[in-house]
Amino acid sequence: MNATPDWYTKGRGHVWLPYTQMKTVRPALPVVSAEGVRLRLADGRELVDGISSWWATVHGYRHPHIEAAVRGQLETLPHVMLGGLAHEQAYVLARRLAGLLPGDLDHVFFSDSGSVAVEVAMKMAAQFWLNRGQRRVKFLCFRGGYHGDTFATMSVCDPDEGMHSLFKGALLEQVVVDLPRDAAQEAALGDVLAQHRGELAGIVVEPLVQGAGGMVFHDPFTLQALRRLADEHDLLLIFDEIFVGLGRLGDAMFACQIAGVQPDIVTLSKALTGGTLPLAATIASARIHDGFLSDDPLHALMHGPTYMGNALGCAAANASLDLFEREPRLAQAQAIGKALERMLAPLRDLPGVKDVRTRGAIGVVQLDRAAPADRLSAGCIERGVWLRPFRDILYTTPPLTIGEEDLGRIGSAMTAAIRDWSAGLGK
Ligand SMILES: *Cc1c(COP(=O)(O)O)cnc(C)c1O
């Protein structure tokens, strides 16, 4: 088989890649098809996808149930605008998401990507107060946080560590602090909030796991503290569950359920369509939604992405939710976590390894320096596994449907790649 297909050679100069220095970029791996947990490359090799295409492909590739739903939808109504027109898949999906999320998180605004879902959440929160005559448009956000790549979402990412630090000064000004991890820190944060009285619309946080910031975990305590502080200071609490939501953590569908905390607004995307189509949702509580009800047309939420509620995407999402209902995804995520913990634990004591941690179907090996990404990635590819290290970590977020043998392959590849690298240190 031809290792480098014609479309790749001819198109390569025209595709601008994500987060990539195009001057020094290594050739990307041409993928010709995918099935289950495997990517098939143009040169005939197969790789087990250890990161589920940026955390999205929770049921594996080409799940027949999702594929049938999307195909059926394609034959009847691939897309129709959501302004003034309605279609079944969006209305069913909104009702189902409202049913799955706790409490009165009942009002779903659709969009087409995670960043936009967070932008909408921020806009909702700010306008909620504007509609009451209060100009409160800033947010409390956290070091290590990541909420997207658009300008408003960059402003609530970690301002120093994050990949958006370059744009400092050009972004909306926010209040950035460390996550509170004990009672003393909760009290100190209370003082900060008091200083910013009347300025802040809400708090934006990735609950339980800060993903793109380096897969850093925190306890439910932190989220409970944020809920207490939000109540005390009359702030809206936004949970960005774009990474952790929809089963990744194993103990429940959503992090807010695991923490026993009711946020005011939740954002979902990534795994929403089972990794097949771009779709996102911003879900608000009744109080937030009702804050827009008015005789003044300007009190309406002024947002409307062209492709919001895309019918193919909603059909895929409904099929994905069917699979969560019918198949034991949460138990699978828990089992993956246990296996990863067992496989990765021995790396803890190696030189150069700072930490090994797992939560749900997330396994992380953190190094004591920037990860040699190309080297670790190549080490895993040699062993038939696709992983993409970043910052100081090599991590896996496999499809929740992965079998024991393939998961073992990921564990072995990570172990071997880290051992090789660690053994070369100081030589
Ligand atoms: C990926 C991610 C986003 C951004 O989603 P995109 O679809 O890439 O715009 C926002 N928040 C969190 C927590 C994410 O993991």
The ligand as an SDF file (V2000), in Angstrom:
LIG
                    3D

 15 15  0  0  0  0  0  0  0  0999 V2000
  -12.0150   21.1360   24.3720 C   0  0  0  0  0  0  0  0  0  0  0  0
  -12.5740   22.0080   25.4130 C   0  0  0  0  0  0  0  0  0  0  0  0
  -13.1870   23.2320   25.0850 C   0  0  0  0  0  0  0  0  0  0  0  0
  -13.2280   23.7680   23.6730 C   0  0  0  0  0  0  0  0  0  0  0  0
  -13.9670   22.9680   22.8200 O   0  0  0  0  0  0  0  0  0  0  0  0
  -13.7560   23.1250   21.2240 P   0  0  0  0  0  0  0  0  0  0  0  0
  -14.8110   22.2600   20.6380 O   0  0  0  0  0  0  0  0  0  0  0  0
  -12.3770   22.6630   20.9320 O   0  0  0  0  0  0  0  0  0  0  0  0
  -13.9570   24.5660   20.8940 O   0  0  0  0  0  0  0  0  0  0  0  0
  -13.7190   23.9800   26.1100 C   0  0  0  0  0  0  0  0  0  0  0  0
  -13.6720   23.5560   27.3870 N   0  0  0  0  0  0  0  0  0  0  0  0
  -13.1030   22.3880   27.7340 C   0  0  0  0  0  0  0  0  0  0  0  0
  -13.1120   21.9630   29.1570 C   0  0  0  0  0  0  0  0  0  0  0  0
  -12.5150   21.5870   26.7650 C   0  0  0  0  0  0  0  0  0  0  0  0
  -11.9210   20.4450   27.1160 O   0  0  0  0  0  0  0  0  0  0  0  0
  1  2  1  0
  2  3  1  0
  2 14  2  0
  3  4  1  0
  3 10  2  0
  4  5  1  0
  5  6  1  0
  6  7  2  0
  6  8  1  0
  6  9  1  0
 10 11  1  0
 11 12  2  0
 12 13  1  0
 12 14  1  0
 14 15  1  0
M  END
$$$$
